[in-house]
């Protein structure tokens, strides 16, 4: 909305554009109402859920959830600092040059004024919608001694990468253009181009990609270089399967997420985000923490691992279990395969039907 103000026509009243934006906000709000109602009804705000027999247990569950999610979701300023320095020495200079580019390029090249204004307003909107709203939310929550209302909005900070990188490129390009105009500074212009290449190479060592992997600059992780054919076949099978129950993925973290997002199947429980699609308060947090403890117990070698699996499948109300042979101890794997009917197997992956819905 802020960025759209860039294209305000000279003959267009400012109030009219604001009115259009306000109407758009109302329409968005109407569309969001069906999603907001169940969210608001499940939000716990850090209080013990009504009817919880043990408030202390619920408080411990919330702290466990906080630990699993990570501190950046509870501290917007920490998330911002992590973003700035998260790429090490190569990160903050790029962001700084990007801001300088968006600010100064229009001064030296009026042709770029509209573009830089659009990107600057877009950048400001991203910061307000992520860091700004979260800071206000966390300040109010602190005063009320509650957990923040919505943690996941901080993820919008990622959108600032696009205008900052464009600003970085514009800044270097404008500097080189200015140097090329004067024959005495053409060597400096070539040196600037070379330094840009070095910066890109340094960036690729921090963030490997297929080009840096191909030229030997920095290697991609193996799971990004080669597709696992068995996992692909299983995801294809699940995509075509009717949704008639939830799936409990007992597999590596990325594959568990793939069941949800690539195979489009509902999951009973996923360890890496403690089953929270939205990182906010929920009355189910106590159950999720219990399931997480059972999952951890299932993976420990010993007589209690089989019992932990049985409790996990029962409490999660899973209809199916997707298990990798090497994801659990042998005794647990045998129990999973014996607890239902194997309806699909690709390589080391098995999909087991636990029977009728609980």
C-alpha positions in Angstrom: 0.0 0.0 0.0 2.8 2.4 0.8 4.7 1.6 -2.4 1.5 2.2 -4.5 1.7 5.9 -3.4 4.7 6.2 -5.8 2.3 6.2 -8.8 0.1 9.0 -7.5 -0.8 11.1 -10.5 -0.3 14.8 -10.5 -4.0 15.4 -11.1 -5.1 12.8 -8.6 -6.2 14.0 -5.1 -4.2 12.5 -2.4 -7.3 11.8 -0.3 -8.8 9.8 -3.2 -5.8 7.4 -3.3 -6.0 7.0 0.5 -9.7 6.3 0.2 -9.0 3.5 -2.3 -6.4 2.0 0.0 -8.8 2.1 2.9 -11.4 0.3 0.8 -8.8 -2.3 -0.1 -8.0 -2.8 3.6 -11.7 -3.3 4.4 -12.0 -5.9 1.6 -8.9 -7.7 2.9 -10.4 -7.7 6.4 -13.7 -9.2 5.1 -11.7 -11.9 3.3 -9.7 -12.6 6.5 -12.7 -12.9 8.8 -13.3 -16.7 8.2 -9.6 -17.3 9.1 -9.5 -14.8 12.0 -12.5 -16.2 13.9 -11.0 -19.7 14.6 -7.6 -18.2 15.3 -9.0 -15.8 17.9 -11.1 -18.5 19.4 -8.0 -20.7 20.0 -5.7 -18.0 21.2 -4.7 -18.5 24.8 -2.6 -15.4 25.4 -0.3 -17.1 27.8 -3.0 -17.9 30.3 -3.8 -21.4 31.5 -6.5 -22.9 29.3 -9.9 -23.0 31.0 -10.5 -26.5 32.3 -6.8 -27.4 32.4 -6.3 -29.6 35.5 -2.7 -28.6 36.0 -1.9 -24.9 35.2 1.8 -25.5 36.1 2.0 -28.2 33.5 0.5 -26.0 30.9 3.0 -23.2 31.8 5.9 -25.6 31.4 4.4 -26.7 28.1 4.4 -23.1 26.9 8.0 -22.7 27.9 8.9 -25.8 26.0 7.1 -24.5 23.0 8.9 -21.2 23.3 12.2 -23.1 23.4 11.3 -25.2 20.3 10.2 -22.2 18.3 13.3 -20.1 19.1 14.0 -16.7 20.7 13.7 -14.6 17.5 10.0 -15.1 17.4 9.6 -13.6 20.9 12.0 -10.7 20.3 11.5 -8.7 17.1 14.6 -6.6 17.7 16.7 -9.7 18.1 15.2 -11.0 14.9 16.2 -7.8 13.2 19.7 -7.9 14.5 20.0 -11.6 13.5 18.9 -10.7 10.0 21.5 -7.9 9.7 24.4 -9.9 10.9 23.1 -13.4 10.1 25.1 -13.5 6.9 28.4 -12.7 8.7 30.8 -10.1 7.4 29.3 -10.2 3.9 25.8 -9.4 5.1 25.6 -6.0 6.7 27.7 -4.2 4.0 25.4 -5.4 1.3 22.3 -4.2 3.3 24.0 -0.9 4.0 25.0 -0.3 0.4 21.4 -1.2 -0.6 20.0 1.5 1.7 22.5 4.0 0.4 21.6 3.1 -3.2 17.9 3.6 -2.7 18.6 6.9 -1.0 21.3 8.5 -3.2 20.8 7.1 -6.6 17.8 9.3 -7.4 19.9 12.4 -6.5 22.5 11.6 -9.2 20.1 10.0 -11.7 16.6 11.4 -11.7 15.5 8.7 -14.1 15.7 6.2 -11.2 13.6 8.4 -8.9 10.3 6.5 -9.3 11.9 3.1 -9.0 13.9 4.0 -5.9 10.9 5.7 -4.2 8.8 2.6 -4.9 11.4 0.2 -3.5 12.0 2.5 -0.5 8.3 2.6 0.4 8.0 -1.1 -0.2 11.0 -1.6 2.2 9.4 0.6 4.8 6.2 -1.3 4.5 7.9 -4.6 5.0 9.7 -3.3 8.2 6.4 -1.9 9.6 4.4 -5.0 8.8 7.0 -7.3 10.4 9.3 -5.7 13.0 7.1 -2.7 13.7 3.9 -4.6 14.4 5.7 -7.3 16.4 7.5 -4.8 18.6 4.2 -3.2 19.5 2.6 -6.6 20.0 5.4 -7.7 22.3 5.4 -4.4 24.3 1.7 -4.7 25.0 2.1 -8.4 25.8 4.8 -7.5 28.3 2.7 -5.0 30.0 -0.2 -7.4 30.3 2.1 -10.3 31.3 0.9 -12.4 28.4 2.6 -14.0 25.5 2.6 -12.0 22.2 -0.5 -12.3 20.1 1.0 -13.3 16.8 4.7 -14.4 16.4 4.7 -15.5 12.8 4.5 -11.9 11.4 8.2 -11.5 12.0 8.8 -13.7 9.0 7.8 -10.8 6.8 11.3 -9.5 7.5 12.5 -11.8 4.7 10.7 -9.6 2.1 13.1 -6.8 2.8 15.9 -8.8 1.0 14.5 -8.0 -2.5 14.5 -4.2 -2.3 17.8 -4.1 -0.4 19.6 -6.3 -3.1 18.1 -4.2 -5.9 19.3 -1.1 -4.1 22.8 -2.7 -3.8 22.9 -3.4 -7.5 21.6 0.1 -8.4 24.2 1.7 -6.2 27.2 -0.1 -7.8 25.7 0.3 -11.3 25.3 4.1 -10.8 28.8 4.5 -9.4 30.3 2.6 -12.4 28.2 4.7 -14.9 29.5 7.9 -13.3 33.1 6.7 -13.4 32.8 5.5 -17.0 31.9 9.0 -18.1 35.4 10.3 -17.3 38.2 8.6 -19.2 40.6 9.2 -16.2 38.4 7.0 -14.0 37.7 4.1 -16.3 40.2 1.9 -14.5 38.4 2.6 -11.3 35.1 1.6 -13.1 36.7 -1.7 -14.1 37.9 -2.2 -10.5 34.4 -1.5 -9.2 33.0 -4.1 -11.5 35.6 -6.6 -10.3 34.9 -5.9 -6.7 31.2 -6.5 -7.4 32.1 -9.9 -8.7 34.1 -10.6 -5.6 31.2 -9.6 -3.4 28.9 -11.9 -5.3 31.4 -14.8 -5.0 31.7 -14.1 -1.2 27.9 -14.1 -0.9 27.7 -17.4 -2.7 30.2 -19.0 -0.2 27.7 -18.0 2.5 24.6 -18.9 0.5 25.6 -21.8 -1.8 23.6 -22.3 -5.0 23.8 -24.5 -8.1 26.3 -22.2 -9.9 28.6 -22.0 -6.9 28.3 -25.7 -6.5 29.1 -26.4 -10.2 32.2 -24.2 -10.2 33.5 -25.6 -6.9 33.1 -22.3 -4.9 30.7 -23.7 -2.3 28.9 -27.1 -2.1 25.2 -27.5 -1.8 23.9 -30.0 0.7 23.4 -33.4 -0.9 19.6 -33.3 -0.5 19.5 -30.1 -2.5 21.8 -31.6 -5.3 20.0 -34.9 -5.8 16.4 -35.8 -5.6 15.6 -38.9 -3.6 13.5 -41.1 -6.0 11.8 -43.0 -3.2 10.7 -39.9 -1.4 9.5 -38.4 -4.6 7.4 -41.5 -5.4 5.9 -41.5 -1.8 5.0 -37.9 -2.1 3.4 -38.6 -5.5 1.4 -41.5 -4.0 0.2 -39.3 -1.1 -0.8 -36.5 -3.4 -3.1 -38.8 -5.3 -4.5 -40.4 -2.1 -7.9 -39.2 -0.8 -7.7 -37.4 2.5 -9.4 -39.8 5.0 -7.3 -39.2 8.1 -4.1 -37.7 9.4 -0.6 -39.0 8.8 2.0 -39.3 11.5 5.4 -38.7 9.7 8.3 -40.5 11.5 10.8 -39.4 9.0 13.5 -36.7 8.6 12.3 -33.2 9.2 12.2 -32.0 5.6 10.2 -35.1 4.5 7.8 -34.5 7.3 7.1 -31.0 6.1 6.8 -32.4 2.5 3.9 -34.5 3.6 2.1 -31.3 4.7 3.1 -29.0 1.9 4.1 -31.1 -1.1 1.8 -34.1 -0.7 -1.0 -31.9 0.6 -2.0 -34.3 3.4 -2.9 -33.4 7.0 -0.4 -34.4 9.6 -1.0 -35.6 13.1 2.2 -34.2 14.5 5.5 -32.8 13.2 8.5 -32.4 15.5 10.4 -29.6 13.9 7.7 -26.9 14.4 5.9 -28.7 17.3 2.8 -29.0 15.0 2.2 -25.2 15.0 1.1 -23.9 11.6 0.9 -20.5 13.2 3.5 -19.7 15.9 1.0 -18.3 18.4 -0.9 -19.3 21.5 -3.2 -22.3 21.3 -5.1 -24.5 23.6 -3.5 -27.5 21.9 0.0 -26.5 23.0 -0.2 -28.8 26.0 -1.0 -31.8 23.8 1.7 -30.9 21.3 4.3 -30.8 24.0 3.1 -34.2 25.3 3.4 -35.6 21.7 6.8 -34.1 21.3 8.0 -35.8 24.6 6.5 -39.1 23.4 8.3 -38.8 20.0 11.6 -38.2 21.8 11.0 -41.2 24.0 10.2 -43.3 21.0 13.6 -42.7 19.5 15.5 -43.7 22.6 16.8 -47.2 22.7 15.2 -49.2 25.4 12.1 -51.0 26.5 10.1 -47.8 26.8 10.4 -46.8 23.1 7.7 -49.2 21.9 5.3 -48.0 24.6 6.1 -44.3 23.7 5.2 -45.1 20.0 1.9 -46.7 21.1 1.0 -43.7 23.2 2.1 -41.3 20.4 -0.1 -42.9 17.7 -3.0 -43.1 20.2 -2.8 -39.6 21.5 -2.2 -38.0 18.1 -5.2 -39.9 16.6 -3.2 -40.7 13.5 -4.8 -42.9 10.9 -1.6 -43.5 9.0 2.1 -43.7 9.9 4.8 -42.8 7.4 8.1 -44.2 8.7 11.6 -44.5 7.4 13.4 -47.7 8.3 16.4 -45.9 9.9 14.3 -43.2 11.8 13.5 -45.4 14.8 15.0 -48.3 16.7 14.4 -51.7 15.2 11.9 -52.7 17.9 9.8 -49.6 17.2 9.9 -50.2 13.5 8.7 -53.7 13.9 5.8 -52.5 16.2 4.8 -49.9 13.6 4.7 -52.4 10.8 2.8 -54.8 12.9 0.3 -52.3 14.2 -1.5 -51.9 10.9 -1.5 -52.8 7.2 1.4 -51.6 5.0 -0.4 -50.0 2.0 2.7 -48.5 0.2 6.4 -48.9 0.3 9.1 -47.1 -1.7 12.6 -48.0 -0.8 13.1 -47.5 2.9 9.8 -45.6 3.3 6.6 -47.4 4.5 3.0 -46.0 4.8 1.1 -48.0 7.3 -2.7 -47.9 7.7 -3.5 -48.1 11.4 -7.1 -49.2 10.8 -10.3 -47.4 11.5 -10.4 -43.8 12.6 -10.2 -43.4 16.3 
